[in-house]
Amino acid sequence: MLLPPAVRFTGHAIVSADGMIADADGRMPPELRSEADWQRFQAALDQSLLVVLGRVGHRRHPNPGRRRLVLTRSVERLFAPAGEPLVTLWNPGGTDIGAVLIELQVTEGNIAVAGGTGTFEHFLPYYDAFVLAEAHRSVLPGGRPCFGSGHPRTVLAAAGLVPGQTEIIDRVNCVTETIWRPRGR
């Protein structure tokens, strides 16, 4: 797969202490919400050329103002739904991301990967950065994981990413943010 050389992928997730992005029903519970994280997340999405997310996240959090690439198995390859001019549905089994980006004319800039689990996992080999916010007081037994194979810190490290400085972004709710980058960057 050949990616446009000036494209950068940045993952964005807030997780509970046990590495979950949602509760067992797939919803983000109040204890996983942080206004500081939300503001940073929205600013990052605003600065991105394209937001990549799964079908469930797209349905639950529509945003007609941002260009979106939605992972789904419900299409053969690529499909632009009527009435959603900034949305493209993509089946990763139908074509690779490099070809998709060329077809969408996204050849430079940042692409934000906003989840869920399958989407985060699909892009694991491509991250130039992964912004990991952690709500340390929240535990979601049986919840939906950020990565199916373990806690994000473990998975990112196994994929060759290393953590930068951890910053406390919300003292009241005990939320930190760490940016992970590939070794050597």
N, C-alpha and C positions, 0 to 999 in steps of 0.2 A: 504494500500500500504506500503510495506516494502522497505525502501531505504538502500543501503549499508551505514553503519555508518560513514565511512571515506570520503564520498563524500560531497562536498560543492558546492552550487549553488550561482553564482554571476551574477546579472543583470548589464548591461551596456547600458546607453542611454545618448544622448545629446538631449535636448529639447529646444524649443523656450520658451519665457517668458510665453506663454499661454499653455505650456505643449505638444506641437506637435513635432513629430519625423520626419515629412515630410510635404510637401505641399499637396494641394488637389489632385494632380496627383500622389502622392506617391513617389515623388522624394525629395532628400535632397537638398534644395536650398543653394546657396553660403553663405548666411548670417547665416546659421546654422553650417557652417564648421569652425573648429578651429584646427590649426596645433598642438597646445599643447594637445588638447583633443585627436586628432587622434593618436598621438605618444603614449599617455598613453593607449589608447584603444588597439592599436596593440600590445603593450608590454603585456597587460593583456591576450589577446587572445593567444599570443605565449607561455605564461606560463600555459595555460589551457590544460587539457587532451582532452577536447571535447568542441566544439562550437555548441550551439543550436540556431537555427534561423528558421524563416518561409520560405516558398517556394519562395515568391517574393524576399526577401533579398538574398536568395541563388542564384537565377537566375541573379539578378542585380550585385551581388558582388561575383563572383566565386573565390574560393581560393583552388587550388588543393594541397596546402601544409599543410592544417589543417584538422583534423578529424572533421566531421560535422554530426549533427543529425538535419534533416530538417523536421519540422512539415508540414504535408499535409494530406488532406482527399482523395488524389488520389490513395492511397494504402490501402489495407485492414488492415495491421498490421505493418510489417517491410519489407523493400525492399532495396536491394543493387543494384543500377543502374550499368549496364555494363559501363566500361570505367571510373568510378569514384570510385576508391578503398577506398577512405577515407570518402565516403558519405553513410549515411543510411537514407532512407526516413521513417518517422514514422507517423502513424495515432494514435493520443492520444486516440481516441475512440476505437481502436482495442486492445490496451494493455496499462498497466500503466507504468510510467517511471521507477519504481523500477525493474520490469521485463525486461525492455529494457536495463537498465544499466547492469544487470547481464548477459543478452545475449550478450551484446557488450563487456563484461569483463572489465567494468569500475567500479571498486569497491573502489577506493580511489582517492583523488585529487580534483582539482577544475574544475567545469564545468561552462563555460561562456555562459550566456543567452544574445544574441545580438539582439533580437526583431524579428519581429514587434509587433504590438499591441496585437494580439491574443497570441503570444508566451510569451510576458511579462506577460499577464494576467494569462495564464495557470500555470506559475511557481510562481505566487505570494505567495502561501502557503509555498514554499520551499526555499525562498531566505535566505542565510546566510549573504549576503551583496547585496546592490544595489548601484552601482556607478552612481550617477546622476549628469551629467554636464548640466549647464543651460546657454544658450546664451541669456542674459538679454535684448539685444537690438533687438532681433528678435521676431516678432509676425507673426503667420501664420494663419489668419482667414480661417476657412474651411479646415484646414490641417488634417493630420492623427495623432490622439493622441497616446501618449505613452500607456496610459490606457484609455479604453472607458468610465470609470465611473468618470473621473475627472483628475485634475492636479496630476502629479506624487507625489508631496509632500503630498497631501491629501490622495491619495490612499495608499501610503506606510505607512503613519501614521495609517490609519484605519486597515491595515494588521498587526499592532504591531511592525513596524520597527521605529527606532528613528534615527534622524540625528546626525552625528558626526560633527566635526569642518568643516565649509565651507572654502574652499581654492580658492583664485583667481588664475586661471591657465593661463589666457590670458587677460591681462589688456587692450590691444588695442581693442579687440572685446567684452570685458566685459563678460567673461565666467568664471563661478565658478564650482567647483566640491565638492560634498558632498557625503560621504559614509554613507548609511543607514544600520543599523544592527538591528536584533531582540532585544527587550528589554532584559536587563540583560547580554548582551555580549559586 
